[in-house]
Amino acid sequence: MTAAVIDGKAFAAKVRAQVAAHVAKLKEEQGLTPGLAVVLVGEDPASQVYVRNKGTQTVECGMASFEHKLPAETSEAELLALIARLNADPAVHGILVQLPLPKHLDSDLVINSIDPAKDVDGFHISNVGLLGTGQKSMVPCTPLGCLMMLRDHHGSLAGLNAVVVGRSNIVGKPMAQLLLGDSCTVTIAHSRTKDLAAVCRGADILVAAVGRPEMIPGDWVKPGATVIDVGINRIERDGKQKLVGDVHYASAALVAGAITPVPGGVGPMTIACLLANTLTACCRANGLAEPEGLTA
Ligand SMILES: Nc1nc(=O)c2c([nH]1)NC[C@@H]1CN(c3ccc(C(=O)N[C@@H](CCC(=O)O)C(=O)O)cc3)C=[N+]21
């Protein structure tokens, strides 16, 4: 059997179209334009490309984009002062501080200085706690995108065995919370898990978020399982730069029921969910009904 390919790129385009339609309605009926501020500290080339993509897609959806590029040697006080200004700016509904930050900056402190209502990454400690207790929160973009694709593919996720490989605060842990919220039986596995292969083979839903190129081979995949590959690893093969996931795609696709490719899977959905979260934040800030199907 060959797996169905879950086309994240096409799915993301649909999500962005929904966002754009809702934004148009907000403008017409309320005179409101959702705004997203993206803060980039330093000159990492990959981050620059990525921040530019976010800005372009934000504007394409009819929203306002505010880019703040600060030099690598920006002090913590300067960064916190910028965040305070964005927190107070009514034109800004979402704030994203691109991670990782340069080492001299305390990212927990910086993230927790963002107004939780504007924390479109869902990384603020207060949003983490709200998600963990099943309350309304801002949900991290990558796990939200994965959840949307899983719901679309399966309908109900109730009772399915979900294994999340990776325990990061930005993907693994919130992904596990969302799957639990949809009544999966959830296992969080990681580098110290005993017999990781056997644990993975028990998964109806396998989410790989470890950041190791092609670490999960096809024979760790249960026949018919749904595989969500969060990894985006830049490697060199045959003298060429290549993007691969955390799953060995060719072998996994022979066994899985459905699989997300890299590129074109989770990545585009992450940005689409960032735009959806910005719209949601704008609606909440103004006491308006939230867009349907774009939140957890
Ligand atoms: N505060 C913060 N929030 C983030 O959400 C965040 C961050 N910092 N720092 C960096 C990572 C990385 N990330 C990606 C999102 C989409 C693609 C994406 O669209 N990838 C394309 C390929 C792009 C390419 O060709 O390089 C794809 O998978 O098809 C990649 C990477 C969000 N991040």
The ligand as an SDF file (V2000), in Angstrom:
LIG
                    3D

 33 36  0  0  0  0  0  0  0  0999 V2000
    8.5930   32.5980   17.3000 N   0  0  0  0  0  0  0  0  0  0  0  0
    8.7310   31.6930   16.3260 C   0  0  0  0  0  0  0  0  0  0  0  0
    7.6440   31.0740   15.8150 N   0  0  0  0  0  0  0  0  0  0  0  0
    7.7650   30.1540   14.8000 C   0  0  0  0  0  0  0  0  0  0  0  0
    6.7480   29.5950   14.3430 O   0  0  0  0  0  0  0  0  0  0  0  0
    9.0690   29.8700   14.2900 C   0  0  0  0  0  0  0  0  0  0  0  0
   10.1690   30.5470   14.8570 C   0  0  0  0  0  0  0  0  0  0  0  0
    9.9820   31.4330   15.8730 N   0  0  0  0  0  0  0  0  0  0  0  0
   11.4220   30.3290   14.4220 N   0  0  0  0  0  0  0  0  0  0  0  0
   11.6880   29.4810   13.2890 C   0  0  0  0  0  0  0  0  0  0  0  0
   10.6590   28.3870   13.1690 C   0  0  0  0  0  0  0  0  0  0  0  0
   10.6540   27.7200   11.8220 C   0  0  0  0  0  0  0  0  0  0  0  0
    9.3210   27.8990   11.2910 N   0  0  0  0  0  0  0  0  0  0  0  0
    8.9380   27.5200    9.9940 C   0  0  0  0  0  0  0  0  0  0  0  0
    7.6720   27.7250    9.4920 C   0  0  0  0  0  0  0  0  0  0  0  0
    7.3360   27.4010    8.1860 C   0  0  0  0  0  0  0  0  0  0  0  0
    8.2670   26.8390    7.3470 C   0  0  0  0  0  0  0  0  0  0  0  0
    7.8920   26.4900    5.9400 C   0  0  0  0  0  0  0  0  0  0  0  0
    6.9310   27.0020    5.3990 O   0  0  0  0  0  0  0  0  0  0  0  0
    8.6480   25.5830    5.2800 N   0  0  0  0  0  0  0  0  0  0  0  0
    8.4560   25.1920    3.8960 C   0  0  0  0  0  0  0  0  0  0  0  0
    9.7810   25.1400    3.1630 C   0  0  0  0  0  0  0  0  0  0  0  0
   10.5640   26.3920    3.2670 C   0  0  0  0  0  0  0  0  0  0  0  0
   11.9630   26.2270    2.6920 C   0  0  0  0  0  0  0  0  0  0  0  0
   12.0740   25.8660    1.5050 O   0  0  0  0  0  0  0  0  0  0  0  0
   12.9160   26.4720    3.4480 O   0  0  0  0  0  0  0  0  0  0  0  0
    7.8740   23.7900    3.8330 C   0  0  0  0  0  0  0  0  0  0  0  0
    8.0350   23.0220    4.7780 O   0  0  0  0  0  0  0  0  0  0  0  0
    7.2710   23.4590    2.8110 O   0  0  0  0  0  0  0  0  0  0  0  0
    9.5360   26.6030    7.8320 C   0  0  0  0  0  0  0  0  0  0  0  0
    9.8620   26.9360    9.1390 C   0  0  0  0  0  0  0  0  0  0  0  0
    8.5950   28.6250   12.1860 C   0  0  0  0  0  0  0  0  0  0  0  0
    9.3140   28.9650   13.2740 N   0  0  0  0  0  0  0  0  0  0  0  0
  1  2  1  0
  2  3  2  0
  2  8  1  0
  3  4  1  0
  4  5  2  0
  4  6  1  0
  6  7  2  0
  6 33  1  0
  7  8  1  0
  7  9  1  0
  9 10  1  0
 10 11  1  0
 11 12  1  0
 11 33  1  0
 12 13  1  0
 13 14  1  0
 13 32  1  0
 14 15  1  0
 14 31  2  0
 15 16  2  0
 16 17  1  0
 17 18  1  0
 17 30  2  0
 18 19  2  0
 18 20  1  0
 20 21  1  0
 21 22  1  0
 21 27  1  0
 22 23  1  0
 23 24  1  0
 24 25  2  0
 24 26  1  0
 27 28  2  0
 27 29  1  0
 30 31  1  0
 32 33  2  0
M  CHG  1  33   1
M  END
$$$$
